């Protein structure tokens, strides 16, 4: 694959013949998919930086829409490389003067259903690169964190070891669309930590959604969970709380002032990230 321009999107929206207008994180809140506190949490986590997978079992559940909106939360220094599915030759990893740190490898979908998606031996090769410092952002058809780990680690994918443990965040989406109602919610946000479990991964759920009440529960507000987040990111718990509060307030102001357009929200987030003050210091 000569002269690959990894910075350009490659079949990012899958089988759609026309590229849809992306939704902003504020529009995802307005739609009820997330609440503002959950979005602020994801913003905080991705600033570490961190690898993230967005998962949902059905097609057209909003995986790419959600992931596209969340990419605006990546650190300003991050480079984004759009991978080429079954045609990927991983030449970016052998090119001279390419530093893997702060480089996000973007996979529109882990699936064997279409050549631009990534599956099988390509997944094994990709995950073998992650311990070098590359970061990952992608989507997959699964409805639990455990299924995500099982799908990626089992045949024919065989992602193993430190590569699989490089996944930091998994967002699970719930989607129903029938004749009586339509529900599109973030079912959970989980942080993957070293520990006892499948592939030596311990799953710490930070946010969950209750379908009976249609409300989100924020376990990351609890002191014990906050302490785990603090250890993961290397930031004092008091600073984590302050950072989350600042980001939550900023997003709430955007929502209350009617700033919802994807490009306007993107610009506002970039302006926030460029400010000289740093809530993490």
C-alpha positions in Angstrom: 0.0 0.0 0.0 2.2 2.9 -1.2 1.9 6.4 0.0 -0.6 5.7 2.7 -2.0 8.9 4.3 -2.9 7.6 7.7 -4.3 10.9 8.9 -7.2 10.7 6.4 -10.3 8.7 7.4 -10.7 5.4 5.7 -14.3 4.1 5.4 -14.9 5.5 8.8 -18.6 5.3 8.6 -18.7 1.7 7.4 -21.2 0.7 4.7 -23.0 4.1 4.5 -22.9 5.6 1.1 -22.9 9.1 2.4 -21.1 10.4 5.4 -23.6 11.5 8.1 -23.4 14.8 10.0 -21.6 13.8 13.2 -23.2 14.4 16.6 -21.4 16.4 19.3 -21.1 15.2 22.9 -23.7 17.8 23.9 -26.1 16.3 21.4 -25.5 12.9 22.8 -26.4 14.3 26.3 -29.5 16.0 24.9 -30.6 12.7 23.3 -30.3 10.9 26.6 -27.5 8.5 25.5 -25.3 9.9 28.3 -25.6 12.4 31.1 -23.3 15.3 31.5 -21.4 13.7 34.4 -20.7 10.6 32.4 -19.4 12.7 29.4 -17.2 14.7 31.8 -15.8 11.4 33.2 -14.9 10.2 29.7 -13.2 13.5 28.9 -11.1 13.2 32.0 -10.1 9.6 31.3 -9.2 10.2 27.7 -6.8 13.1 28.7 -4.4 10.6 30.4 -4.3 9.6 27.4 -6.2 6.2 27.3 -7.3 3.6 24.8 -11.0 3.2 24.4 -13.5 0.8 22.7 -17.2 1.5 22.2 -19.3 -1.7 22.0 -22.9 -2.5 21.2 -24.4 -5.8 20.0 -26.8 -4.6 17.3 -25.9 -2.8 14.0 -26.7 1.0 13.8 -26.5 1.3 17.5 -24.4 4.5 17.4 -20.9 3.0 18.0 -19.2 5.1 15.4 -21.3 8.2 16.2 -20.3 8.0 19.8 -16.7 7.2 19.1 -16.4 10.1 16.7 -17.8 12.6 19.3 -15.4 11.3 21.9 -12.4 11.7 19.7 -12.6 15.4 20.4 -11.5 14.6 23.9 -8.2 13.3 22.9 -5.2 15.3 24.1 -4.3 18.1 21.6 -0.9 16.5 21.0 -2.4 13.2 19.9 -1.9 12.0 16.3 -4.7 10.0 14.7 -4.0 7.2 12.3 -6.9 5.6 10.5 -6.1 2.0 9.9 -7.0 0.1 6.7 -8.8 -3.0 7.9 -7.9 -6.2 6.1 -5.5 -4.2 3.8 -3.5 -2.8 6.7 0.2 -3.5 6.3 1.2 -1.7 9.5 3.9 0.3 7.6 3.4 3.2 10.1 5.1 1.0 12.7 8.3 0.6 10.7 8.6 4.2 9.3 11.5 6.1 10.5 11.0 8.9 13.1 7.6 7.7 14.1 7.1 7.9 17.8 4.3 5.6 19.0 3.5 7.6 22.1 0.4 9.8 21.8 -0.4 8.1 18.5 -4.0 6.8 18.3 -4.7 3.9 16.0 -8.3 4.2 14.9 -10.3 1.2 13.9 -13.8 1.8 12.6 -14.9 -1.7 13.6 -13.4 -5.0 14.8 -15.4 -7.4 12.6 -15.0 -9.8 9.7 -18.1 -8.7 7.9 -16.4 -6.2 5.5 -12.8 -5.7 4.2 -12.3 -2.2 5.7 -13.0 -3.7 9.1 -10.3 -5.5 11.1 -10.4 -9.1 12.1 -8.3 -12.3 12.6 -4.6 -12.0 12.3 -4.8 -8.3 11.8 -6.1 -7.9 15.3 -3.3 -10.0 16.7 -0.7 -7.8 14.9 -2.4 -4.6 16.0 -2.5 -5.6 19.7 1.1 -6.8 19.6 2.0 -3.2 18.8 0.1 -1.5 21.7 2.8 -2.2 24.4 5.2 -0.1 22.3 3.1 3.0 23.4 0.4 3.2 20.7 -3.1 4.0 21.8 -6.3 2.5 20.4 -9.8 3.8 19.6 -12.3 1.5 18.0 -15.7 -0.2 18.0 -16.9 -3.8 18.3 -20.2 -5.8 18.3 -20.4 -6.9 21.9 -22.8 -6.2 24.8 -20.5 -6.6 27.8 -16.9 -5.9 28.7 -16.4 -9.7 29.3 -17.6 -10.4 25.8 -15.2 -7.7 24.4 -12.3 -9.4 26.1 -13.4 -12.9 25.0 -14.0 -11.9 21.4 -10.6 -10.2 21.0 -8.6 -12.9 22.8 -10.2 -16.0 21.2 -9.9 -17.5 17.7 -9.4 -16.2 15.1 -8.2 -12.9 16.7 -5.8 -14.1 19.5 -5.1 -10.7 21.1 -3.1 -11.6 24.2 -1.0 -10.4 27.1 0.1 -6.9 27.5 -1.5 -5.8 24.2 -5.0 -6.8 25.4 -4.3 -5.3 28.8 -3.6 -2.0 27.0 -7.3 -1.4 26.7 -8.2 1.2 29.3 -11.9 2.1 28.8 -14.9 0.2 27.4 -18.2 1.9 26.8 -21.2 -0.4 26.3 -24.2 1.0 24.4 -27.8 -0.3 24.7 -30.1 0.1 21.7 -33.7 -0.8 21.2 -35.8 0.3 18.3 -39.2 -1.3 17.8 -42.8 -0.2 17.1 -43.5 0.9 20.6 -40.4 2.7 21.8 -36.8 3.6 21.0 -34.1 3.5 23.6 -30.4 4.5 23.0 -28.4 4.6 26.2 -24.9 4.2 27.5 -25.3 0.9 29.5 -21.9 1.2 31.2 -18.5 2.8 31.3 -15.8 0.6 32.7 -12.1 1.0 33.5 -9.9 -2.0 32.8 -7.2 -2.5 35.5 -4.5 -5.1 36.1 -5.8 -7.9 38.3 -7.2 -11.3 38.7 -9.6 -12.3 36.0 -9.8 -13.1 32.3 -6.5 -12.2 30.7 -5.4 -10.8 34.1 -7.8 -7.9 33.7 -10.0 -6.6 36.4 -13.1 -4.6 35.3 -14.1 -1.6 37.4 -17.5 -0.3 36.4 -17.6 3.5 36.8 -21.1 4.3 35.4 -24.1 2.1 34.8 -27.6 2.6 33.5 -30.8 1.3 35.1 -33.4 0.5 32.4 -36.2 0.4 35.1 -35.7 4.0 36.1 -33.8 5.3 33.0 -31.2 6.8 35.3 -27.4 6.6 35.4 -25.5 5.5 38.5 -22.1 7.1 39.0 -19.9 4.7 41.0 -16.9 6.8 40.4 -18.2 9.3 42.9 -17.5 6.8 45.7 -14.3 7.3 47.6 -13.0 3.8 47.0 -13.6 3.9 43.3 -12.2 7.4 43.0 -9.0 6.1 44.8 -8.6 3.5 42.1 -9.0 6.1 39.4 -6.5 8.2 41.2 -4.0 5.4 41.2 -4.6 4.6 37.6 -4.0 8.1 36.3 -1.3 9.1 39.0 -3.3 12.2 40.1 -4.4 12.9 43.7 -8.1 12.2 44.4 -8.8 15.8 45.3 -7.4 16.9 42.0 -9.4 14.2 40.2 -12.6 15.5 41.8 -11.8 19.1 41.0 -11.0 18.2 37.4 -14.2 16.3 36.9 -16.2 19.2 38.4 -14.6 21.8 36.1 -15.3 19.7 33.0 -18.8 18.9 34.1 -19.5 22.6 34.7 -18.1 23.5 31.3 -20.2 20.9 29.4 -23.3 22.0 31.4 -22.7 25.6 30.3 -22.5 24.6 26.7 -25.7 22.7 27.0 -27.6 25.5 28.8 -26.4 28.1 26.3 -27.6 26.0 23.4 -24.2 25.2 22.0 -24.8 21.8 20.4 -23.5 21.9 16.9 -20.7 19.4 16.4 -18.2 21.8 15.0 -19.0 24.5 17.6 -18.7 22.1 20.4 -15.4 20.8 19.0 -14.0 24.3 18.8 -15.1 25.0 22.4 -13.5 21.8 23.7 -10.3 22.6 21.9 -10.3 26.1 23.4 -10.8 24.7 26.8 -7.9 22.3 26.3 -5.6 25.2 25.1 -6.1 27.2 28.3 -2.9 27.9 30.2 -4.5 26.8 33.5 -4.4 23.1 34.2 -6.8 21.5 36.6 -4.5 18.5 37.0 -1.5 20.4 38.3 
